[in-house]
Amino acid sequence: MDGYDVYLARGRDAENTICLAIVKDGEWESTGCGGNGVTVTTRSGAKVEAGGIRTGEDEENALSDSVRVVG
């Protein structure tokens, strides 16, 4: 995704917690965790969603079955 690395992980404490980390040029830029889904925003303003969460924005770009770039 435009020079970003996107990492998806399962949370440790809760079974349905999803964690999403965005890395650019080897540095952690944004990280978030949430139950059943999570949204994080890059410094450039792009939102990355993982899991069942949907922001309802029109533009979606699937990176995988469960990870999308919106906005």
PDB file of N, H, CA, C and O in Angstrom:
ATOM      1  N   MET A   1       0.850  -1.184   0.000  1.00  0.00           N
ATOM      2  CA  MET A   1       0.000   0.000   0.000  1.00  0.00           C
ATOM      3  C   MET A   1       0.891   1.241   0.000  1.00  0.00           C
ATOM      4  O   MET A   1       1.349   1.646   1.069  1.00  0.00           O
ATOM      5  N   ASP A   2       1.148   1.844  -1.116  1.00  0.00           N
ATOM      6  H   ASP A   2       0.776   1.516  -1.984  1.00  0.00           H
ATOM      7  CA  ASP A   2       1.916   3.097  -1.244  1.00  0.00           C
ATOM      8  C   ASP A   2       3.149   3.157  -0.350  1.00  0.00           C
ATOM      9  O   ASP A   2       3.373   4.160   0.327  1.00  0.00           O
ATOM     10  N   GLY A   3       3.946   2.097  -0.342  1.00  0.00           N
ATOM     11  H   GLY A   3       3.764   1.282  -0.892  1.00  0.00           H
ATOM     12  CA  GLY A   3       5.173   2.084   0.443  1.00  0.00           C
ATOM     13  C   GLY A   3       5.001   1.702   1.899  1.00  0.00           C
ATOM     14  O   GLY A   3       5.976   1.694   2.649  1.00  0.00           O
ATOM     15  N   TYR A   4       3.791   1.386   2.315  1.00  0.00           N
ATOM     16  H   TYR A   4       2.998   1.392   1.706  1.00  0.00           H
ATOM     17  CA  TYR A   4       3.519   0.967   3.691  1.00  0.00           C
ATOM     18  C   TYR A   4       3.520  -0.548   3.776  1.00  0.00           C
ATOM     19  O   TYR A   4       3.150  -1.226   2.817  1.00  0.00           O
ATOM     20  N   ASP A   5       3.931  -1.083   4.917  1.00  0.00           N
ATOM     21  H   ASP A   5       4.231  -0.532   5.696  1.00  0.00           H
ATOM     22  CA  ASP A   5       3.753  -2.494   5.239  1.00  0.00           C
ATOM     23  C   ASP A   5       2.584  -2.563   6.214  1.00  0.00           C
ATOM     24  O   ASP A   5       2.512  -1.779   7.160  1.00  0.00           O
ATOM     25  N   VAL A   6       1.674  -3.495   5.984  1.00  0.00           N
ATOM     26  H   VAL A   6       1.732  -4.132   5.215  1.00  0.00           H
ATOM     27  CA  VAL A   6       0.481  -3.637   6.818  1.00  0.00           C
ATOM     28  C   VAL A   6       0.545  -4.996   7.498  1.00  0.00           C
ATOM     29  O   VAL A   6       0.656  -6.024   6.830  1.00  0.00           O
ATOM     30  N   TYR A   7       0.475  -5.002   8.837  1.00  0.00           N
ATOM     31  H   TYR A   7       0.385  -4.166   9.380  1.00  0.00           H
ATOM     32  CA  TYR A   7       0.533  -6.230   9.610  1.00  0.00           C
ATOM     33  C   TYR A   7      -0.773  -6.420  10.365  1.00  0.00           C
ATOM     34  O   TYR A   7      -1.304  -5.480  10.956  1.00  0.00           O
ATOM     35  N   LEU A   8      -1.280  -7.630  10.341  1.00  0.00           N
ATOM     36  H   LEU A   8      -0.849  -8.395   9.860  1.00  0.00           H
ATOM     37  CA  LEU A   8      -2.513  -7.991  11.017  1.00  0.00           C
ATOM     38  C   LEU A   8      -2.181  -9.082  12.027  1.00  0.00           C
ATOM     39  O   LEU A   8      -1.491 -10.049  11.707  1.00  0.00           O
ATOM     40  N   ALA A   9      -2.682  -8.915  13.251  1.00  0.00           N
ATOM     41  H   ALA A   9      -3.243  -8.129  13.511  1.00  0.00           H
ATOM     42  CA  ALA A   9      -2.403  -9.901  14.300  1.00  0.00           C
ATOM     43  C   ALA A   9      -3.644 -10.137  15.141  1.00  0.00           C
ATOM     44  O   ALA A   9      -4.536  -9.291  15.212  1.00  0.00           O
ATOM     45  N   ARG A  10      -3.686 -11.269  15.758  1.00  0.00           N
ATOM     46  H   ARG A  10      -2.962 -11.956  15.700  1.00  0.00           H
ATOM     47  CA  ARG A  10      -4.768 -11.589  16.680  1.00  0.00           C
ATOM     48  C   ARG A  10      -4.356 -11.133  18.070  1.00  0.00           C
ATOM     49  O   ARG A  10      -3.213 -11.329  18.483  1.00  0.00           O
ATOM     50  N   GLY A  11      -5.290 -10.524  18.788  1.00  0.00           N
ATOM     51  H   GLY A  11      -6.218 -10.364  18.453  1.00  0.00           H
ATOM     52  CA  GLY A  11      -5.005 -10.057  20.144  1.00  0.00           C
ATOM     53  C   GLY A  11      -4.741 -11.201  21.104  1.00  0.00           C
ATOM     54  O   GLY A  11      -5.180 -12.328  20.876  1.00  0.00           O
ATOM     55  N   ARG A  12      -4.039 -10.915  22.151  1.00  0.00           N
ATOM     56  H   ARG A  12      -3.682  -9.999  22.336  1.00  0.00           H
ATOM     57  CA  ARG A  12      -3.638 -11.923  23.118  1.00  0.00           C
ATOM     58  C   ARG A  12      -4.707 -12.241  24.149  1.00  0.00           C
ATOM     59  O   ARG A  12      -4.904 -13.402  24.508  1.00  0.00           O
ATOM     60  N   ASP A  13      -5.400 -11.210  24.627  1.00  0.00           N
ATOM     61  H   ASP A  13      -5.240 -10.267  24.335  1.00  0.00           H
ATOM     62  CA  ASP A  13      -6.293 -11.372  25.765  1.00  0.00           C
ATOM     63  C   ASP A  13      -7.714 -11.774  25.395  1.00  0.00           C
ATOM     64  O   ASP A  13      -8.351 -12.507  26.151  1.00  0.00           O
ATOM     65  N   ALA A  14      -8.218 -11.329  24.285  1.00  0.00           N
ATOM     66  H   ALA A  14      -7.700 -10.734  23.671  1.00  0.00           H
ATOM     67  CA  ALA A  14      -9.592 -11.633  23.894  1.00  0.00           C
ATOM     68  C   ALA A  14      -9.587 -12.383  22.564  1.00  0.00           C
ATOM     69  O   ALA A  14      -8.814 -12.061  21.661  1.00  0.00           O
ATOM     70  N   GLU A  15     -10.439 -13.364  22.457  1.00  0.00           N
ATOM     71  H   GLU A  15     -11.067 -13.626  23.191  1.00  0.00           H
ATOM     72  CA  GLU A  15     -10.452 -14.233  21.279  1.00  0.00           C
ATOM     73  C   GLU A  15     -10.707 -13.480  19.976  1.00  0.00           C
ATOM     74  O   GLU A  15     -10.084 -13.794  18.962  1.00  0.00           O
ATOM     75  N   ASN A  16     -11.613 -12.485  19.975  1.00  0.00           N
ATOM     76  H   ASN A  16     -12.120 -12.230  20.799  1.00  0.00           H
ATOM     77  CA  ASN A  16     -11.921 -11.794  18.726  1.00  0.00           C
ATOM     78  C   ASN A  16     -11.233 -10.441  18.583  1.00  0.00           C
ATOM     79  O   ASN A  16     -11.667  -9.634  17.761  1.00  0.00           O
ATOM     80  N   THR A  17     -10.202 -10.162  19.331  1.00  0.00           N
ATOM     81  H   THR A  17      -9.849 -10.818  20.000  1.00  0.00           H
ATOM     82  CA  THR A  17      -9.474  -8.907  19.179  1.00  0.00           C
ATOM     83  C   THR A  17      -8.564  -8.982  17.960  1.00  0.00           C
ATOM     84  O   THR A  17      -7.818  -9.946  17.784  1.00  0.00           O
ATOM     85  N   ILE A  18      -8.637  -7.952  17.123  1.00  0.00           N
ATOM     86  H   ILE A  18      -9.242  -7.169  17.266  1.00  0.00           H
ATOM     87  CA  ILE A  18      -7.793  -7.843  15.933  1.00  0.00           C
ATOM     88  C   ILE A  18      -6.877  -6.637  16.116  1.00  0.00           C
ATOM     89  O   ILE A  18      -7.323  -5.569  16.532  1.00  0.00           O
ATOM     90  N   CYS A  19      -5.600  -6.814  15.805  1.00  0.00           N
ATOM     91  H   CYS A  19      -5.237  -7.682  15.467  1.00  0.00           H
ATOM     92  CA  CYS A  19      -4.641  -5.712  15.874  1.00  0.00           C
ATOM     93  C   CYS A  19      -4.104  -5.453  14.469  1.00  0.00           C
ATOM     94  O   CYS A  19      -3.856  -6.382  13.701  1.00  0.00           O
ATOM     95  N   LEU A  20      -3.932  -4.179  14.155  1.00  0.00           N
ATOM     96  H   LEU A  20      -4.134  -3.424  14.779  1.00  0.00           H
ATOM     97  CA  LEU A  20      -3.467  -3.751  12.847  1.00  0.00           C
ATOM     98  C   LEU A  20      -2.318  -2.778  13.057  1.00  0.00           C
ATOM     99  O   LEU A  20      -2.451  -1.816  13.813  1.00  0.00           O
ATOM    100  N   ALA A  21      -1.189  -3.021  12.394  1.00  0.00           N
ATOM    101  H   ALA A  21      -1.081  -3.803  11.780  1.00  0.00           H
ATOM    102  CA  ALA A  21      -0.023  -2.142  12.513  1.00  0.00           C
ATOM    103  C   ALA A  21       0.398  -1.696  11.121  1.00  0.00           C
ATOM    104  O   ALA A  21       0.450  -2.499  10.189  1.00  0.00           O
ATOM    105  N   ILE A  22       0.698  -0.411  10.991  1.00  0.00           N
ATOM    106  H   ILE A  22       0.657   0.241  11.748  1.00  0.00           H
ATOM    107  CA  ILE A  22       1.136   0.180   9.730  1.00  0.00           C
ATOM    108  C   ILE A  22       2.586   0.638   9.908  1.00  0.00           C
ATOM    109  O   ILE A  22       2.898   1.379  10.840  1.00  0.00           O
ATOM    110  N   VAL A  23       3.463   0.195   9.015  1.00  0.00           N
ATOM    111  H   VAL A  23       3.209  -0.407   8.258  1.00  0.00           H
ATOM    112  CA  VAL A  23       4.891   0.520   9.089  1.00  0.00           C
ATOM    113  C   VAL A  23       5.309   1.150   7.767  1.00  0.00           C
ATOM    114  O   VAL A  23       4.938   0.671   6.695  1.00  0.00           O
ATOM    115  N   LYS A  24       6.089   2.235   7.852  1.00  0.00           N
ATOM    116  H   LYS A  24       6.391   2.624   8.723  1.00  0.00           H
ATOM    117  CA  LYS A  24       6.644   2.857   6.646  1.00  0.00           C
ATOM    118  C   LYS A  24       8.113   3.163   6.884  1.00  0.00           C
ATOM    119  O   LYS A  24       8.479   3.729   7.915  1.00  0.00           O
ATOM    120  N   ASP A  25       8.944   2.790   5.936  1.00  0.00           N
ATOM    121  H   ASP A  25       8.646   2.331   5.099  1.00  0.00           H
ATOM    122  CA  ASP A  25      10.390   3.001   6.022  1.00  0.00           C
ATOM    123  C   ASP A  25      10.973   2.429   7.313  1.00  0.00           C
ATOM    124  O   ASP A  25      11.864   3.024   7.919  1.00  0.00           O
ATOM    125  N   GLY A  26      10.459   1.264   7.729  1.00  0.00           N
ATOM    126  H   GLY A  26       9.735   0.781   7.237  1.00  0.00           H
ATOM    127  CA  GLY A  26      10.985   0.585   8.910  1.00  0.00           C
ATOM    128  C   GLY A  26      10.537   1.150  10.245  1.00  0.00           C
ATOM    129  O   GLY A  26      11.003   0.682  11.285  1.00  0.00           O
ATOM    130  N   GLU A  27       9.647   2.144  10.259  1.00  0.00           N
ATOM    131  H   GLU A  27       9.269   2.524   9.414  1.00  0.00           H
ATOM    132  CA  GLU A  27       9.177   2.750  11.506  1.00  0.00           C
ATOM    133  C   GLU A  27       7.690   2.525  11.685  1.00  0.00           C
ATOM    134  O   GLU A  27       6.922   2.656  10.733  1.00  0.00           O
ATOM    135  N   TRP A  28       7.268   2.181  12.924  1.00  0.00           N
ATOM    136  H   TRP A  28       7.893   2.074  13.698  1.00  0.00           H
ATOM    137  CA  TRP A  28       5.858   2.019  13.238  1.00  0.00           C
ATOM    138  C   TRP A  28       5.187   3.372  13.079  1.00  0.00           C
ATOM    139  O   TRP A  28       5.606   4.354  13.692  1.00  0.00           O
ATOM    140  N   GLU A  29       4.155   3.424  12.264  1.00  0.00           N
ATOM    141  H   GLU A  29       3.815   2.626  11.767  1.00  0.00           H
ATOM    142  CA  GLU A  29       3.458   4.683  12.046  1.00  0.00           C
ATOM    143  C   GLU A  29       2.124   4.735  12.781  1.00  0.00           C
ATOM    144  O   GLU A  29       1.757   5.768  13.342  1.00  0.00           O
ATOM    145  N   SER A  30       1.410   3.633  12.777  1.00  0.00           N
ATOM    146  H   SER A  30       1.708   2.794  12.322  1.00  0.00           H
ATOM    147  CA  SER A  30       0.100   3.613  13.409  1.00  0.00           C
ATOM    148  C   SER A  30      -0.237   2.189  13.807  1.00  0.00           C
ATOM    149  O   SER A  30       0.027   1.251  13.055  1.00  0.00           O
ATOM    150  N   THR A  31      -0.820   2.021  14.991  1.00  0.00           N
ATOM    151  H   THR A  31      -1.034   2.783  15.602  1.00  0.00           H
ATOM    152  CA  THR A  31      -1.208   0.709  15.486  1.00  0.00           C
ATOM    153  C   THR A  31      -2.520   0.834  16.232  1.00  0.00           C
ATOM    154  O   THR A  31      -2.750   1.824  16.927  1.00  0.00           O
ATOM    155  N   GLY A  32      -3.371  -0.149  16.097  1.00  0.00           N
ATOM    156  H   GLY A  32      -3.184  -0.953  15.532  1.00  0.00           H
ATOM    157  CA  GLY A  32      -4.623  -0.154  16.844  1.00  0.00           C
ATOM    158  C   GLY A  32      -5.148  -1.563  16.989  1.00  0.00           C
ATOM    159  O   GLY A  32      -4.819  -2.444  16.195  1.00  0.00           O
ATOM    160  N   CYS A  33      -5.979  -1.778  18.021  1.00  0.00           N
ATOM    161  H   CYS A  33      -6.246  -1.062  18.665  1.00  0.00           H
ATOM    162  CA  CYS A  33      -6.606  -3.068  18.261  1.00  0.00           C
ATOM    163  C   CYS A  33      -8.074  -2.835  18.587  1.00  0.00           C
ATOM    164  O   CYS A  33      -8.438  -1.793  19.133  1.00  0.00           O
ATOM    165  N   GLY A  34      -8.907  -3.800  18.253  1.00  0.00           N
ATOM    166  H   GLY A  34      -8.611  -4.646  17.809  1.00  0.00           H
ATOM    167  CA  GLY A  34     -10.323  -3.689  18.572  1.00  0.00           C
ATOM    168  C   GLY A  34     -11.005  -5.035  18.488  1.00  0.00           C
ATOM    169  O   GLY A  34     -10.505  -5.952  17.837  1.00  0.00           O
ATOM    170  N   GLY A  35     -12.132  -5.156  19.135  1.00  0.00           N
ATOM    171  H   GLY A  35     -12.538  -4.410  19.663  1.00  0.00           H
ATOM    172  CA  GLY A  35     -12.911  -6.382  19.090  1.00  0.00           C
ATOM    173  C   GLY A  35     -13.650  -6.493  17.772  1.00  0.00           C
ATOM    174  O   GLY A  35     -14.387  -5.582  17.395  1.00  0.00           O
ATOM    175  N   ASN A  36     -13.464  -7.582  17.077  1.00  0.00           N
ATOM    176  H   ASN A  36     -12.865  -8.322  17.383  1.00  0.00           H
ATOM    177  CA  ASN A  36     -14.106  -7.875  15.795  1.00  0.00           C
ATOM    178  C   ASN A  36     -13.687  -6.961  14.654  1.00  0.00           C
ATOM    179  O   ASN A  36     -14.129  -7.178  13.526  1.00  0.00           O
ATOM    180  N   GLY A  37     -12.870  -5.965  14.887  1.00  0.00           N
ATOM    181  H   GLY A  37     -12.511  -5.789  15.804  1.00  0.00           H
ATOM    182  CA  GLY A  37     -12.402  -5.092  13.824  1.00  0.00           C
ATOM    183  C   GLY A  37     -11.710  -3.853  14.362  1.00  0.00           C
ATOM    184  O   GLY A  37     -11.871  -3.490  15.527  1.00  0.00           O
ATOM    185  N   VAL A  38     -10.941  -3.212  13.499  1.00  0.00           N
ATOM    186  H   VAL A  38     -10.810  -3.507  12.553  1.00  0.00           H
ATOM    187  CA  VAL A  38     -10.180  -2.032  13.908  1.00  0.00           C
ATOM    188  C   VAL A  38      -9.933  -1.151  12.682  1.00  0.00           C
ATOM    189  O   VAL A  38      -9.818  -1.651  11.563  1.00  0.00           O
ATOM    190  N   THR A  39      -9.851   0.158  12.902  1.00  0.00           N
ATOM    191  H   THR A  39      -9.944   0.564  13.811  1.00  0.00           H
ATOM    192  CA  THR A  39      -9.482   1.115  11.867  1.00  0.00           C
ATOM    193  C   THR A  39      -8.302   1.933  12.372  1.00  0.00           C
ATOM    194  O   THR A  39      -8.335   2.430  13.497  1.00  0.00           O
ATOM    195  N   VAL A  40      -7.263   2.080  11.559  1.00  0.00           N
ATOM    196  H   VAL A  40      -7.237   1.676  10.645  1.00  0.00           H
ATOM    197  CA  VAL A  40      -6.142   2.967  11.880  1.00  0.00           C
ATOM    198  C   VAL A  40      -5.966   3.933  10.718  1.00  0.00           C
ATOM    199  O   VAL A  40      -6.344   3.627   9.587  1.00  0.00           O
ATOM    200  N   THR A  41      -5.395   5.093  10.994  1.00  0.00           N
ATOM    201  H   THR A  41      -5.088   5.342  11.913  1.00  0.00           H
ATOM    202  CA  THR A  41      -5.183   6.123   9.981  1.00  0.00           C
ATOM    203  C   THR A  41      -3.692   6.378   9.822  1.00  0.00           C
ATOM    204  O   THR A  41      -2.977   6.536  10.812  1.00  0.00           O
ATOM    205  N   THR A  42      -3.219   6.420   8.576  1.00  0.00           N
ATOM    206  H   THR A  42      -3.800   6.293   7.772  1.00  0.00           H
ATOM    207  CA  THR A  42      -1.818   6.712   8.309  1.00  0.00           C
ATOM    208  C   THR A  42      -1.578   8.219   8.410  1.00  0.00           C
ATOM    209  O   THR A  42      -2.531   8.997   8.449  1.00  0.00           O
ATOM    210  N   ARG A  43      -0.333   8.623   8.453  1.00  0.00           N
ATOM    211  H   ARG A  43       0.441   7.991   8.422  1.00  0.00           H
ATOM    212  CA  ARG A  43      -0.011  10.060   8.501  1.00  0.00           C
ATOM    213  C   ARG A  43      -0.515  10.783   7.260  1.00  0.00           C
ATOM    214  O   ARG A  43      -0.823  11.973   7.313  1.00  0.00           O
ATOM    215  N   SER A  44      -0.599  10.062   6.135  1.00  0.00           N
ATOM    216  H   SER A  44      -0.349   9.095   6.092  1.00  0.00           H
ATOM    217  CA  SER A  44      -1.085  10.686   4.903  1.00  0.00           C
ATOM    218  C   SER A  44      -2.609  10.795   4.870  1.00  0.00           C
ATOM    219  O   SER A  44      -3.172  11.393   3.952  1.00  0.00           O
ATOM    220  N   GLY A  45      -3.279  10.215   5.875  1.00  0.00           N
ATOM    221  H   GLY A  45      -2.823   9.730   6.621  1.00  0.00           H
ATOM    222  CA  GLY A  45      -4.728  10.339   5.979  1.00  0.00           C
ATOM    223  C   GLY A  45      -5.521   9.150   5.482  1.00  0.00           C
ATOM    224  O   GLY A  45      -6.746   9.140   5.602  1.00  0.00           O
ATOM    225  N   ALA A  46      -4.857   8.141   4.923  1.00  0.00           N
ATOM    226  H   ALA A  46      -3.862   8.149   4.825  1.00  0.00           H
ATOM    227  CA  ALA A  46      -5.576   6.940   4.475  1.00  0.00           C
ATOM    228  C   ALA A  46      -5.995   6.120   5.690  1.00  0.00           C
ATOM    229  O   ALA A  46      -5.231   5.965   6.643  1.00  0.00           O
ATOM    230  N   LYS A  47      -7.209   5.602   5.642  1.00  0.00           N
ATOM    231  H   LYS A  47      -7.830   5.728   4.868  1.00  0.00           H
ATOM    232  CA  LYS A  47      -7.698   4.728   6.703  1.00  0.00           C
ATOM    233  C   LYS A  47      -7.557   3.285   6.245  1.00  0.00           C
ATOM    234  O   LYS A  47      -7.853   2.951   5.098  1.00  0.00           O
ATOM    235  N   VAL A  48      -7.099   2.437   7.159  1.00  0.00           N
ATOM    236  H   VAL A  48      -6.858   2.709   8.090  1.00  0.00           H
ATOM    237  CA  VAL A  48      -6.988   1.014   6.888  1.00  0.00           C
ATOM    238  C   VAL A  48      -7.885   0.302   7.885  1.00  0.00           C
ATOM    239  O   VAL A  48      -7.760   0.506   9.093  1.00  0.00           O
ATOM    240  N   GLU A  49      -8.797  -0.538   7.384  1.00  0.00           N
ATOM    241  H   GLU A  49      -8.898  -0.703   6.403  1.00  0.00           H
ATOM    242  CA  GLU A  49      -9.739  -1.272   8.222  1.00  0.00           C
ATOM    243  C   GLU A  49      -9.415  -2.756   8.160  1.00  0.00           C
ATOM    244  O   GLU A  49      -8.990  -3.268   7.125  1.00  0.00           O
ATOM    245  N   ALA A  50      -9.619  -3.435   9.274  1.00  0.00           N
ATOM    246  H   ALA A  50      -9.964  -3.019  10.115  1.00  0.00           H
ATOM    247  CA  ALA A  50      -9.439  -4.885   9.312  1.00  0.00           C
ATOM    248  C   ALA A  50     -10.590  -5.502  10.086  1.00  0.00           C
ATOM    249  O   ALA A  50     -11.080  -4.927  11.057  1.00  0.00           O
ATOM    250  N   GLY A  51     -11.011  -6.669   9.649  1.00  0.00           N
ATOM    251  H   GLY A  51     -10.612  -7.136   8.860  1.00  0.00           H
ATOM    252  CA  GLY A  51     -12.082  -7.385  10.327  1.00  0.00           C
ATOM    253  C   GLY A  51     -13.449  -6.934   9.870  1.00  0.00           C
ATOM    254  O   GLY A  51     -13.617  -6.477   8.739  1.00  0.00           O
ATOM    255  N   GLY A  52     -14.433  -7.064  10.757  1.00  0.00           N
ATOM    256  H   GLY A  52     -14.296  -7.435  11.675  1.00  0.00           H
ATOM    257  CA  GLY A  52     -15.820  -6.790  10.414  1.00  0.00           C
ATOM    258  C   GLY A  52     -16.216  -5.336  10.423  1.00  0.00           C
ATOM    259  O   GLY A  52     -17.343  -5.019  10.044  1.00  0.00           O
ATOM    260  N   ILE A  53     -15.346  -4.434  10.837  1.00  0.00           N
ATOM    261  H   ILE A  53     -14.430  -4.692  11.145  1.00  0.00           H
ATOM    262  CA  ILE A  53     -15.693  -3.006  10.919  1.00  0.00           C
ATOM    263  C   ILE A  53     -15.770  -2.400   9.525  1.00  0.00           C
ATOM    264  O   ILE A  53     -14.979  -2.741   8.646  1.00  0.00           O
ATOM    265  N   ARG A  54     -16.723  -1.505   9.331  1.00  0.00           N
ATOM    266  H   ARG A  54     -17.366  -1.228  10.045  1.00  0.00           H
ATOM    267  CA  ARG A  54     -16.873  -0.770   8.064  1.00  0.00           C
ATOM    268  C   ARG A  54     -17.215   0.683   8.404  1.00  0.00           C
ATOM    269  O   ARG A  54     -18.128   0.942   9.188  1.00  0.00           O
ATOM    270  N   THR A  55     -16.483   1.621   7.815  1.00  0.00           N
ATOM    271  H   THR A  55     -15.741   1.410   7.178  1.00  0.00           H
ATOM    272  CA  THR A  55     -16.753   3.028   8.093  1.00  0.00           C
ATOM    273  C   THR A  55     -17.910   3.560   7.256  1.00  0.00           C
ATOM    274  O   THR A  55     -18.442   4.631   7.546  1.00  0.00           O
ATOM    275  N   GLY A  56     -18.302   2.823   6.223  1.00  0.00           N
ATOM    276  H   GLY A  56     -17.869   1.953   5.988  1.00  0.00           H
ATOM    277  CA  GLY A  56     -19.387   3.261   5.363  1.00  0.00           C
ATOM    278  C   GLY A  56     -18.957   4.212   4.264  1.00  0.00           C
ATOM    279  O   GLY A  56     -19.799   4.722   3.526  1.00  0.00           O
ATOM    280  N   GLU A  57     -17.656   4.462   4.141  1.00  0.00           N
ATOM    281  H   GLU A  57     -16.971   4.048   4.741  1.00  0.00           H
ATOM    282  CA  GLU A  57     -17.171   5.338   3.075  1.00  0.00           C
ATOM    283  C   GLU A  57     -17.282   4.613   1.739  1.00  0.00           C
ATOM    284  O   GLU A  57     -17.193   3.386   1.683  1.00  0.00           O
ATOM    285  N   ASP A  58     -17.475   5.368   0.675  1.00  0.00           N
ATOM    286  H   ASP A  58     -17.547   6.365   0.721  1.00  0.00           H
ATOM    287  CA  ASP A  58     -17.712   4.798  -0.650  1.00  0.00           C
ATOM    288  C   ASP A  58     -16.504   4.059  -1.226  1.00  0.00           C
ATOM    289  O   ASP A  58     -16.644   2.951  -1.745  1.00  0.00           O
ATOM    290  N   GLU A  59     -15.328   4.662  -1.138  1.00  0.00           N
ATOM    291  H   GLU A  59     -15.214   5.562  -0.716  1.00  0.00           H
ATOM    292  CA  GLU A  59     -14.151   4.111  -1.796  1.00  0.00           C
ATOM    293  C   GLU A  59     -13.511   3.034  -0.932  1.00  0.00           C
ATOM    294  O   GLU A  59     -13.131   3.293   0.210  1.00  0.00           O
ATOM    295  N   GLU A  60     -13.391   1.831  -1.474  1.00  0.00           N
ATOM    296  H   GLU A  60     -13.699   1.620  -2.401  1.00  0.00           H
ATOM    297  CA  GLU A  60     -12.746   0.735  -0.764  1.00  0.00           C
ATOM    298  C   GLU A  60     -11.746   0.048  -1.681  1.00  0.00           C
ATOM    299  O   GLU A  60     -12.023  -0.179  -2.858  1.00  0.00           O
ATOM    300  N   ASN A  61     -10.592  -0.277  -1.138  1.00  0.00           N
ATOM    301  H   ASN A  61     -10.366  -0.093  -0.181  1.00  0.00           H
ATOM    302  CA  ASN A  61      -9.559  -0.994  -1.868  1.00  0.00           C
ATOM    303  C   ASN A  61      -9.135  -2.176  -1.006  1.00  0.00           C
ATOM    304  O   ASN A  61      -8.480  -1.990   0.020  1.00  0.00           O
ATOM    305  N   ALA A  62      -9.495  -3.377  -1.406  1.00  0.00           N
ATOM    306  H   ALA A  62     -10.027  -3.529  -2.240  1.00  0.00           H
ATOM    307  CA  ALA A  62      -9.194  -4.570  -0.617  1.00  0.00           C
ATOM    308  C   ALA A  62      -7.724  -4.935  -0.751  1.00  0.00           C
ATOM    309  O   ALA A  62      -7.207  -5.089  -1.857  1.00  0.00           O
ATOM    310  N   LEU A  63      -7.055  -5.072   0.395  1.00  0.00           N
ATOM    311  H   LEU A  63      -7.475  -4.947   1.294  1.00  0.00           H
ATOM    312  CA  LEU A  63      -5.683  -5.585   0.420  1.00  0.00           C
ATOM    313  C   LEU A  63      -5.701  -7.094   0.613  1.00  0.00           C
ATOM    314  O   LEU A  63      -4.769  -7.794   0.217  1.00  0.00           O
ATOM    315  N   SER A  64      -6.784  -7.593   1.233  1.00  0.00           N
ATOM    316  H   SER A  64      -7.541  -7.025   1.555  1.00  0.00           H
ATOM    317  CA  SER A  64      -7.011  -9.027   1.417  1.00  0.00           C
ATOM    318  C   SER A  64      -8.497  -9.210   1.676  1.00  0.00           C
ATOM    319  O   SER A  64      -9.270  -8.260   1.550  1.00  0.00           O
ATOM    320  N   ASP A  65      -8.905 -10.419   2.037  1.00  0.00           N
ATOM    321  H   ASP A  65      -8.278 -11.191   2.139  1.00  0.00           H
ATOM    322  CA  ASP A  65     -10.318 -10.675   2.331  1.00  0.00           C
ATOM    323  C   ASP A  65     -10.826  -9.859   3.512  1.00  0.00           C
ATOM    324  O   ASP A  65     -12.012  -9.535   3.575  1.00  0.00           O
ATOM    325  N   SER A  66      -9.942  -9.523   4.447  1.00  0.00           N
ATOM    326  H   SER A  66      -8.978  -9.786   4.395  1.00  0.00           H
ATOM    327  CA  SER A  66     -10.395  -8.835   5.653  1.00  0.00           C
ATOM    328  C   SER A  66      -9.734  -7.484   5.909  1.00  0.00           C
ATOM    329  O   SER A  66      -9.997  -6.865   6.939  1.00  0.00           O
ATOM    330  N   VAL A  67      -8.883  -7.010   4.999  1.00  0.00           N
ATOM    331  H   VAL A  67      -8.669  -7.513   4.162  1.00  0.00           H
ATOM    332  CA  VAL A  67      -8.199  -5.722   5.189  1.00  0.00           C
ATOM    333  C   VAL A  67      -8.481  -4.833   3.977  1.00  0.00           C
ATOM    334  O   VAL A  67      -8.317  -5.249   2.830  1.00  0.00           O
ATOM    335  N   ARG A  68      -8.913  -3.583   4.261  1.00  0.00           N
ATOM    336  H   ARG A  68      -9.047  -3.245   5.192  1.00  0.00           H
ATOM    337  CA  ARG A  68      -9.283  -2.630   3.209  1.00  0.00           C
ATOM    338  C   ARG A  68      -8.677  -1.248   3.485  1.00  0.00           C
ATOM    339  O   ARG A  68      -8.487  -0.862   4.638  1.00  0.00           O
ATOM    340  N   VAL A  69      -8.379  -0.520   2.419  1.00  0.00           N
ATOM    341  H   VAL A  69      -8.533  -0.834   1.483  1.00  0.00           H
ATOM    342  CA  VAL A  69      -7.989   0.884   2.520  1.00  0.00           C
ATOM    343  C   VAL A  69      -9.217   1.685   2.099  1.00  0.00           C
ATOM    344  O   VAL A  69      -9.799   1.419   1.047  1.00  0.00           O
ATOM    345  N   VAL A  70      -9.615   2.661   2.912  1.00  0.00           N
ATOM    346  H   VAL A  70      -9.142   2.877   3.766  1.00  0.00           H
ATOM    347  CA  VAL A  70     -10.774   3.491   2.591  1.00  0.00           C
ATOM    348  C   VAL A  70     -10.406   4.959   2.671  1.00  0.00           C
ATOM    349  O   VAL A  70      -9.468   5.339   3.373  1.00  0.00           O
ATOM    350  N   GLY A  71     -11.143   5.775   1.955  1.00  0.00           N
ATOM    351  H   GLY A  71     -11.905   5.467   1.384  1.00  0.00           H
ATOM    352  CA  GLY A  71     -10.940   7.216   2.036  1.00  0.00           C
ATOM    353  C   GLY A  71      -9.928   7.775   1.094  1.00  0.00           C
ATOM    354  O   GLY A  71      -9.688   8.982   1.090  1.00  0.00           O
TER     355      GLY A  71
END
